[in-house]
Every structure is written in C-alpha cells, then in structure tokens.
Amino acid sequence: MDKSIYQAYEDEIRALEEEIRLLTEKYEDIRQESTFFSDEEILKSIKSFQGETKGQEYPSDLKAQLESLGTDLSFFMTLTGFQFTSHSKKTVEKTENRTVQKHRLSGKCHSLSFQLEFQLLEMQNNEKVSAVVSELSIVMESREDSDVSKFVSSTEEHGNLLTFFRSLSAYAEWYEHRRRTFLHFK
C-alpha cells in the first residue's frame, strides 16, 4: 500500500480522537451542571412520573427515603424561611487535588429575593478537604436600604456565605414583620 492511504487513515483517526475528546468534555460539563427546581416543578414532575409508572412497584425503602427528604426540605424551609428556586454549577478547573467550580444560586428568604454567584475552590491534602469562596457577587431586591447595601458589600469582600445566610434570615424575618405592621396602619 502506498503512504497516502496510510496518511488518510491516520488523519481520519486523529479527527475521530479529537471529536471524542470534545464530546467527552461536553458530556462532563453537562454532567457537572445541576439545577434545583421549585417545589411546584418538583411536585409536577413527581405526579407525572407517578402517572407514567402506575402498576410498577418500587422498593418501599426508596419511597420512605423520598418522603423523608420531602419532610426534611419542608422543615428546613419553614425553619429558615429560605426557598431556593435555582442552582447551577459548572466545573471550571479540575486536577488531582484541586477543583474550581462556579455556582449560581437564587431564591427567596421570606419575601426578599436574592441571587448569588461565586467560585468555590476545593483543595484536598491527604485526608482533609478545604474550601474557599471567591468572586462572590450578591444581588438583592432591597439594596435601596443603605445598611443592607453595606452588609452586601462587606459580605462580597470577605466571601463569607455562612454569615450572609444567617444575617439574611434574621433581617428578612424582621423585614417581613415591619412590612406587615406598616400595612396594618395604612
């Protein structure tokens, strides 16, 4: 056989290898992204799934776990006032002991809407995993209040998500009380 035939086969192999690499990357990106849906969307999906699967038996343990998770989620939302409407994450960089993910999260706390965007750097040393939040960006509907604006700026600067959620929960609860009180006197 002449070399041009071998070259054509080698070129085709390289092209297929490149296509496989690109498809693998695309698959990994899609697999890494996750989205949380609203309660209504979850209930609608469960009902449609139950409608499609009538007559099929599922382990009672699985049903019990699903009901337990639903109860826990409901308790969490009642206790904290948080209702997350969407979440997505995308892996930006991944090595053997380091992972960088970009997260987007939106929801409501009582009646205040918020959106967060941040990067999470996870590093693994031996048995320990440490995580660092960076590039935090917070958008809230009540930024006209100067105290909230200062708090949001400080939180973005320090990247402390735990403080943000704790403070937002307390502030939103009292914000809701004030709003109801003022409506009462109108």
N, C-alpha and C positions, 0 to 999 in steps of 0.2 A: 504494500500500500504506500501511497505517496504521502509526504508530510502535510500537505494541505488538508487531507481528510482528517488526520490526527489533530491538526490545529483547529479545525472546525468543531470537532468533538470536544476538545479542551475548552474552547470558547463557550460552547453550549453548557458544559459542566460548570464553569465559572459563573455564568449568568444564572443558572439554576441555584447555585450555592448562595449567590447574592440575594436572589429572590427569597430563598428560605430564611436567610438572616433577617431580611426586612420584615417578613411575615411573622417571624418569631418575636422580634421587637414589638411589633404592633399587637400581637397576642398578649405579651407580657404587660404592655401599657393598659390594655383593656381589662386584663385580669386584676391589675393593681387598683384600678379605679373602683370605688364603691360608693353607693348612694343610699342614703336613708330616705324613706318616703314618709309622708304624713300619715297620721292614723287612719284617715279616710281611705287613702290609697291602699294601705295595708289591709284594712277590712274588706275593701272591694276585691283585692287580689285573693284573699282567703276565701271569700264567698264564691268567686268564680272558680277557684281551684276545687272547692268542695263540690260545686255543681258538676264539674268535669269528672270528678273521681268517685261519684256515688257508686256504691257497690264494691269498691276496693277497700280492703282492710289495711290499716296502718297500725304499727305497734302502739299499744296504749301508753307505753313509756314516752314515745315521741309526742303524742297528744298532750300528755301531762306536762312535759317539758315546755311545749309551746304555750300552754295555758299559764304555766308558772312564769314564763318570761313576759307574757302579756300583763299579768298581775303586777310583776315587779316594775315594768315600764310605767304602768298606770300609777303605782305608788310613788315612783320617782318623780313623775310629772306633777302629782298633787303636792308632794313634799317640797319640791324646789320651785315650782312654777315654771320650769323650763320645758319648752316643747321644741324639739329640733325638727326643722322642716326639710333640710337637705344637708348632705355631707358628701364631699368627694375628696379623693386623694390621688395623687399621681407621684410615682417614684421618679425623682429627678436623677439620682445617682445611687448606685448600689455596688459596694465592694464587699470583700470578705468580712470586714469588721466595722463597716460604716454604711449607713443608709440615710439618704436625704429624701424626704417626702414633702410635697406641697399639699396643704389641706385647705379646703374651703368649707365653711360651716355657717349655716344660717338657721335662725329660729326666733322664738319669742320667749320672753320671760315676763309672765303675767301679761301686760298689754304692750310692752316695749319690744320692738323688733330689733334684731342685731344681725350683723354679718361679720365673720372673722375670716381672715386669710393669713396663713403663716406657714413657715417651713419648720419641719421637725428633723433635727439631726440626731440619729441614734448611733451610739458607738458602743461596741462590745469589747471589753477587756476581760479575758479569762472567763469568769462566771458572771461578771457584773455587766449590766446594760445601763448606760446613762443616756438621757435625752435632753436636748437643748432646743428651746423655741427661739426662732429668729424671724426677722422680717414680718413682724406681727402688724397687721392692719385691721382696724376695727371701724365699722360703720354702724352708727346707731341713729334712730329716728329723732331722739330728743337731744341732739347736740346743741340746741339753742341755749340750753342751760349751761352757764359758764363752768359750774362745778363739775358737771358731767364731762364737759369738753376737756377740762384739766385732768380729770381722772383717766379718760380715754387716752390722752396724750402720754400721761405718765405710764400707763399700762403698756402702751405700744413701745415706749422707750425701754422698759425693763423686761418685757416679754413674759410677764407672769400671768399665765392663764388662770391658775387657781384663784388668785386674788381677784381677777376680773369676774369670774363666775360667782364667787362669794359676795362681792360687793354689788354686782348687778342684781343678784337675787334679793338682797336686803333693800336696795334702792327701788327696784321695780315694785316690790310689795308695798312700800310706803308711798310710792308714786301713785299706785292704784287707789290706796286709801285717800290720799289728797284729792285725786280726781273725783272720786265718789262724793266726798264731803262737799266740794265746790259745786258739783251738780245738784246736791241736795238743797243748797242755799240759793240756787238760781231761780 
